[in-house]
């Protein structure tokens, strides 16, 4: 049973390393979360989602986002 767990973890690590954010280019291993679109060709990481949220909030308030 331990072999299955190790194999699953290795597969996940390989998958996350191959998966990259379409916005910043970071692999899934360097960020907390990556959300994919209809295919793995389109993905966004949690850091880029946070940045987008800051930009949209600033636009709604009529100011520019913090750099």
BAPA-35136 format. One record per atom (N, C-alpha, C, O): x, y, z; residue in one letter; atom name. Coordinates in steps of 0.001 Angstrom, whole numbers, plus 524288, in hexadecimal, padded with zeros to 5 digits. Layout:
BEGIN
(site (X, Y, Z), 'A', 'CA') ...
# end
This chain:
BEGIN
(site (80335, 7FB4B, 80000), 'X', 'N') (site (80000, 80000, 80000), 'X', 'CA') (site (8035D, 804EF, 80000), 'X', 'C') (site (80201, 808CE, 7FD7D), 'X', 'O') (site (807C3, 804CC, 802D2), 'X', 'N') (site (80B36, 80958, 802FE), 'X', 'CA') (site (80D5D, 80A9D, 7FD9C), 'X', 'C') (site (80E35, 80F30, 7FC62), 'X', 'O') (site (80E45, 806A7, 7FA5E), 'X', 'N') (site (81039, 8078A, 7F51A), 'X', 'CA') (site (80C4E, 80AAB, 7F1E7), 'X', 'C') (site (80DD9, 80E1A, 7EEE9), 'X', 'O') (site (80756, 8098E, 7F27A), 'X', 'N') (site (80351, 80C71, 7EF9E), 'X', 'CA') (site (80353, 8122B, 7F142), 'X', 'C') (site (802CA, 815A7, 7EDFD), 'X', 'O') (site (803EC, 8131C, 7F648), 'X', 'N') (site (803FE, 81876, 7F83B), 'X', 'CA') (site (808C5, 81B5B, 7F624), 'X', 'C') (site (8085A, 81FDA, 7F47D), 'X', 'O') (site (80D43, 818D4, 7F636), 'X', 'N') (site (81207, 81B32, 7F434), 'X', 'CA') (site (8119A, 81C26, 7EE5B), 'X', 'C') (site (81329, 82049, 7EC76), 'X', 'O') (site (80F85, 81862, 7EB7F), 'X', 'N') (site (80EDE, 818FD, 7E5DB), 'X', 'CA') (site (80B17, 81D68, 7E49D), 'X', 'C') (site (80C0D, 8207E, 7E10E), 'X', 'O') (site (806D9, 81DBB, 7E77F), 'X', 'N') (site (80309, 821F2, 7E6AC), 'X', 'CA') (site (8057D, 82740, 7E7BB), 'X', 'C') (site (804A3, 82AF8, 7E4CE), 'X', 'O') (site (80889, 82797, 7EBEC), 'X', 'N') (site (80B1A, 82C87, 7ED46), 'X', 'CA') (site (80EFF, 82E10, 7E90D), 'X', 'C') (site (80F6B, 832AA, 7E7B7), 'X', 'O') (site (811D7, 82A47, 7E6F0), 'X', 'N') (site (8159B, 82B60, 7E2D0), 'X', 'CA') (site (812DB, 82D37, 7DDDD), 'X', 'C') (site (8149C, 830EA, 7DB57), 'X', 'O') (site (80E99, 82AAC, 7DC7A), 'X', 'N') (site (80B96, 82C55, 7D7E2), 'X', 'CA') (site (80993, 831E5, 7D88A), 'X', 'C') (site (809C9, 83508, 7D4E7), 'X', 'O') (site (8079F, 83318, 7DD3C), 'X', 'N') (site (8059D, 83859, 7DE4D), 'X', 'CA') (site (809FD, 83C5F, 7DDD4), 'X', 'C') (site (80935, 84089, 7DB8E), 'X', 'O') (site (80E91, 83B2B, 7DFF2), 'X', 'N') (site (81303, 83EBD, 7DFB6), 'X', 'CA') (site (814A6, 83FB8, 7DA0B), 'X', 'C') (site (815B0, 8442D, 7D891), 'X', 'O') (site (814E0, 83BAB, 7D6F0), 'X', 'N') (site (81641, 83C33, 7D165), 'X', 'CA') (site (81229, 83F82, 7CE98), 'X', 'C') (site (81382, 842F2, 7CB84), 'X', 'O') (site (80D31, 83E7D, 7CFA5), 'X', 'N') (site (808ED, 8416E, 7CD33), 'X', 'CA') (site (8093D, 84734, 7CEA6), 'X', 'C') (site (808CB, 84A99, 7CB46), 'X', 'O') (site (80A02, 8484F, 7D3B2), 'X', 'N') (site (80A3F, 84DC2, 7D567), 'X', 'CA') (site (80EF9, 85090, 7D32A), 'X', 'C') (site (80EB9, 8553F, 7D21B), 'X', 'O') (site (81345, 84DC5, 7D26E), 'X', 'N') (site (817E8, 85035, 7D02C), 'X', 'CA') (site (81706, 85190, 7CA6A), 'X', 'C') (site (818F8, 85586, 7C882), 'X', 'O') (site (8141B, 84E45, 7C7AE), 'X', 'N') (site (81305, 84F38, 7C222), 'X', 'CA') (site (80EDA, 8536E, 7C163), 'X', 'C') (site (80EDC, 85627, 7BD6C), 'X', 'O') (site (80B54, 853FC, 7C521), 'X', 'N') (site (80718, 857C1, 7C4D3), 'X', 'CA') (site (8092D, 85D2B, 7C61A), 'X', 'C') (site (80B8D, 85DEB, 7CA37), 'X', 'O') (site (80856, 860F1, 7C2AA), 'X', 'N') (site (80A53, 86640, 7C37E), 'X', 'CA') (site (805E6, 86A3A, 7C312), 'X', 'C') (site (80240, 8698F, 7C002), 'X', 'O') (site (80648, 86E52, 7C627), 'X', 'N') (site (80287, 8729D, 7C5E7), 'X', 'CA') (site (80334, 87569, 7C0B2), 'X', 'C') (site (80795, 876AF, 7BF2C), 'X', 'O') (site (7FEF6, 8765A, 7BE01), 'X', 'N') (site (7FF1F, 87905, 7B8EE), 'X', 'CA') (site (80095, 87EC4, 7B97B), 'X', 'C') (site (8021B, 8813D, 7B5A6), 'X', 'O') (site (80026, 880E8, 7BE28), 'X', 'N') (site (80126, 88677, 7BEFC), 'X', 'CA') (site (806C3, 88785, 7C0B3), 'X', 'C') (site (80971, 88AB5, 7BE4C), 'X', 'O') (site (80895, 884E3, 7C4D3), 'X', 'N') (site (80DD8, 885ED, 7C6DD), 'X', 'CA') (site (811D1, 881C1, 7C555), 'X', 'C') (site (81686, 8829E, 7C5CA), 'X', 'O') (site (80FFA, 87D47, 7C389), 'X', 'N') (site (8137E, 87925, 7C1D6), 'X', 'CA') (site (8159C, 875A9, 7C61C), 'X', 'C') (site (818AF, 87220, 7C507), 'X', 'O') (site (81407, 87695, 7CAFC), 'X', 'N') (site (815F2, 87352, 7CF44), 'X', 'CA') (site (813A1, 86DD9, 7CEE4), 'X', 'C') (site (80F0C, 86D35, 7CD94), 'X', 'O') (site (816D9, 869E0, 7D011), 'X', 'N') (site (814BB, 8648F, 7D019), 'X', 'CA') (site (8115B, 863B9, 7D4EF), 'X', 'C') (site (811D1, 86688, 7D8CF), 'X', 'O') (site (80E00, 85FDB, 7D4A0), 'X', 'N') (site (80A79, 85EAE, 7D8F4), 'X', 'CA') (site (80D36, 85D6C, 7DE08), 'X', 'C') (site (80AE2, 85DE1, 7E237), 'X', 'O') (site (8122E, 85BD2, 7DDBB), 'X', 'N') (site (81527, 85A98, 7E277), 'X', 'CA') (site (816DE, 85F76, 7E56F), 'X', 'C') (site (81868, 85F11, 7E9F8), 'X', 'O') (site (816A2, 86411, 7E2F9), 'X', 'N') (site (81865, 868E7, 7E578), 'X', 'CA') (site (813F5, 86C3B, 7E79A), 'X', 'C') (site (814ED, 8704D, 7E9F9), 'X', 'O') (site (80F29, 86A95, 7E6CF), 'X', 'N') (site (80AAB, 86D88, 7E8AC), 'X', 'CA') (site (80720, 86A04, 7EBE0), 'X', 'C') (site (807B7, 8653E, 7EBE3), 'X', 'O') (site (80378, 86C69, 7EE91), 'X', 'N') (site (7FFE8, 8696A, 7F1EB), 'X', 'CA') (site (7FBDA, 86664, 7EEC1), 'X', 'C') (site (7FACA, 861D5, 7EFDC), 'X', 'O') (site (7F997, 868F6, 7EACC), 'X', 'N') (site (7F563, 8669E, 7E7C0), 'X', 'CA') (site (7F5BD, 86859, 7E215), 'X', 'C') (site (7F73C, 86CC6, 7E0F1), 'X', 'O') (site (7F45A, 864D3, 7DE8E), 'X', 'N') (site (7F3E9, 86621, 7D902), 'X', 'CA') (site (7EE91, 8643C, 7D734), 'X', 'C') (site (7ED23, 85FB7, 7D804), 'X', 'O') (site (7EBA4, 867C3, 7D4BE), 'X', 'N') (site (7E681, 86668, 7D2AB), 'X', 'CA') (site (7E6FF, 86638, 7CCBC), 'X', 'C') (site (7E8E0, 869E9, 7CA4B), 'X', 'O') (site (7E54A, 861E4, 7CA77), 'X', 'N') (site (7E59B, 86133, 7C4C7), 'X', 'CA') (site (7E07A, 8629A, 7C234), 'X', 'C') (site (7DC46, 8621D, 7C47D), 'X', 'O') (site (7E0F4, 8645A, 7BD63), 'X', 'N') (site (7DC64, 86550, 7BA2A), 'X', 'CA') (site (7DAA5, 86036, 7B7B6), 'X', 'C') (site (7DB75, 85C0B, 7B9F7), 'X', 'O') (site (7D847, 86079, 7B326), 'X', 'N') (site (7D665, 85BC6, 7B07E), 'X', 'CA') (site (7DAC6, 857DE, 7AF5E), 'X', 'C') (site (7D9C2, 85335, 7AEC4), 'X', 'O') (site (7DFA0, 859BC, 7AF14), 'X', 'N') (site (7E41E, 85659, 7AE53), 'X', 'CA') (site (7E897, 8586A, 7B1AF), 'X', 'C') (site (7E83D, 85CB7, 7B3CD), 'X', 'O') (site (7ECC5, 85564, 7B22E), 'X', 'N') (site (7F134, 8572D, 7B557), 'X', 'CA') (site (7F462, 85B5F, 7B291), 'X', 'C') (site (7F821, 85D6C, 7B4C7), 'X', 'O') (site (7F2EB, 85CAD, 7ADB4), 'X', 'N') (site (7F589, 860EF, 7AAEC), 'X', 'CA') (site (7F414, 8663E, 7AD33), 'X', 'C') (site (7F6E3, 86A11, 7AC6D), 'X', 'O') (site (7EFC3, 8667F, 7AFF6), 'X', 'N') (site (7EDE8, 86B53, 7B256), 'X', 'CA') (site (7ED67, 86A6C, 7B831), 'X', 'C') (site (7EA3E, 86741, 7B9F4), 'X', 'O') (site (7F093, 86D45, 7BB2D), 'X', 'N') (site (7F084, 86C99, 7C0D8), 'X', 'CA') (site (7F1F0, 871BC, 7C37B), 'X', 'C') (site (7F47F, 87514, 7C128), 'X', 'O') (site (7F043, 87254, 7C858), 'X', 'N') (site (7F19A, 876FC, 7CB63), 'X', 'CA') (site (7F2B8, 87555, 7D0FF), 'X', 'C') (site (7EFED, 8721A, 7D336), 'X', 'O') (site (7F6D3, 87790, 7D347), 'X', 'N') (site (7F84D, 87633, 7D8A4), 'X', 'CA') (site (7F5A0, 879DF, 7DC84), 'X', 'C') (site (7F387, 87DF3, 7DB10), 'X', 'O') (site (7F5C2, 87851, 7E172), 'X', 'N') (site (7F343, 87B6C, 7E587), 'X', 'CA') (site (7F5AE, 880DE, 7E600), 'X', 'C') (site (7F2F2, 8849B, 7E74B), 'X', 'O') (site (7FAC8, 8815C, 7E4F8), 'X', 'N') (site (7FD54, 88679, 7E55A), 'X', 'CA') (site (7FB55, 88A34, 7E124), 'X', 'C') (site (7FA88, 88ED5, 7E22B), 'X', 'O') (site (7FA89, 88833, 7DC6F), 'X', 'N') (site (7F884, 88B7F, 7D833), 'X', 'CA') (site (7F2C5, 88CC9, 7D90B), 'X', 'C') (site (7F102, 8910C, 7D7AB), 'X', 'O') (site (7EFD7, 88921, 7DB4C), 'X', 'N') (site (7EA60, 88A40, 7DC9C), 'X', 'CA') (site (7EA2D, 88EAD, 7E092), 'X', 'C') (site (7E6FD, 8923D, 7E00E), 'X', 'O') (site (7ED94, 88E7D, 7E48E), 'X', 'N') (site (7EDB5, 892A8, 7E87E), 'X', 'CA') (site (7EF1D, 897EA, 7E604), 'X', 'C') (site (7ECBE, 89BE9, 7E742), 'X', 'O') (site (7F2F6, 897E4, 7E285), 'X', 'N') (site (7F484, 89CB8, 7DFE4), 'X', 'CA') (site (7F00F, 89ED4, 7DC8E), 'X', 'C') (site (7EF09, 8A387, 7DC8F), 'X', 'O') (site (7ED6F, 89B68, 7D9BD), 'X', 'N') (site (7E8F1, 89D11, 7D688), 'X', 'CA') (site (7E4A2, 89F68, 7D9F2), 'X', 'C') (site (7E22E, 8A34B, 7D888), 'X', 'O') (site (7E3C8, 89CF8, 7DE72), 'X', 'N') (site (7DFD1, 89EF0, 7E20D), 'X', 'CA') (site (7E143, 8A470, 7E3E7), 'X', 'C') (site (7DDE5, 8A7DC, 7E432), 'X', 'O') (site (7E63E, 8A54A, 7E524), 'X', 'N') (site (7E803, 8AA79, 7E6D4), 'X', 'CA') (site (7E73D, 8AE7D, 7E27C), 'X', 'C') (site (7E579, 8B2D9, 7E37D), 'X', 'O') (site (7E88C, 8AD08, 7DDB0), 'X', 'N') (site (7E7F4, 8B098, 7D940), 'X', 'CA') (site (7E23B, 8B1FE, 7D869), 'X', 'C') (site (7E0F0, 8B68F, 7D7A3), 'X', 'O') (site (7DECD, 8AE18, 7D890), 'X', 'N') (site (7D936, 8AF22, 7D7BE), 'X', 'CA') (site (7D6F0, 8B265, 7DC27), 'X', 'C') (site (7D3BE, 8B5DD, 7DB35), 'X', 'O') (site (7D894, 8B14B, 7E104), 'X', 'N') (site (7D6B8, 8B472, 7E56E), 'X', 'CA') (site (7D872, 8BA1B, 7E4E4), 'X', 'C') (site (7D56E, 8BDB1, 7E5F6), 'X', 'O') (site (7DD4E, 8BAE7, 7E33B), 'X', 'N') (site (7DF52, 8C036, 7E287), 'X', 'CA') (site (7DC6C, 8C30C, 7DE30), 'X', 'C') (site (7DB47, 8C7B2, 7DEA6), 'X', 'O') (site (7DB3C, 8C045, 7D9FC), 'X', 'N') (site (7D855, 8C2B3, 7D5AF), 'X', 'CA') (site (7D2DB, 8C437, 7D768), 'X', 'C') (site (7D0D9, 8C84C, 7D5D9), 'X', 'O') (site (7D079, 8C0FE, 7DA91), 'X', 'N') (site (7CB3E, 8C23D, 7DC8A), 'X', 'CA') (site (7CB50, 8C70B, 7E00B), 'X', 'C') (site (7C796, 8CA15, 7E031), 'X', 'O') (site (7CFA7, 8C7AB, 7E2E0), 'X', 'N') (site (7D028, 8CC1F, 7E67E), 'X', 'CA') (site (7D261, 8D0EF, 7E3C0), 'X', 'C') (site (7D2B5, 8D523, 7E610), 'X', 'O') (site (7D3E2, 8D04B, 7DEDF), 'X', 'N') (site (7D5D9, 8D4B7, 7DBE6), 'X', 'CA') (site (7DB84, 8D61A, 7DCE7), 'X', 'C') (site (7DD26, 8DA80, 7DBD9), 'X', 'O') (site (7DE88, 8D26C, 7DEEB), 'X', 'N') (site (7E41D, 8D36F, 7DFCC), 'X', 'CA') (site (7E754, 8CF2C, 7DD40), 'X', 'C') (site (7E53B, 8CB33, 7DB89), 'X', 'O') (site (7EC6F, 8D001, 7DD01), 'X', 'N') (site (7EFD7, 8CC09, 7DAB9), 'X', 'CA') (site (7F191, 8C83B, 7DEF0), 'X', 'C') (site (7F1ED, 8C9B7, 7E37F), 'X', 'O') (site (7F2A8, 8C34B, 7DD7F), 'X', 'N') (site (7F443, 8BF64, 7E155), 'X', 'CA') (site (7F9A7, 8C06C, 7E380), 'X', 'C') (site (7FCD7, 8C311, 7E10F), 'X', 'O') (site (7FAA7, 8BE54, 7E813), 'X', 'N') (site (7FFD0, 8BEDD, 7EA79), 'X', 'CA') (site (803C0, 8BBBB, 7E754), 'X', 'C') (site (80297, 8B763, 7E5A0), 'X', 'O') (site (80862, 8BDE4, 7E68B), 'X', 'N') (site (80C5F, 8BB37, 7E36C), 'X', 'CA') (site (80FA9, 8B7A8, 7E6AE), 'X', 'C') (site (81333, 8B51C, 7E4A7), 'X', 'O') 
# end
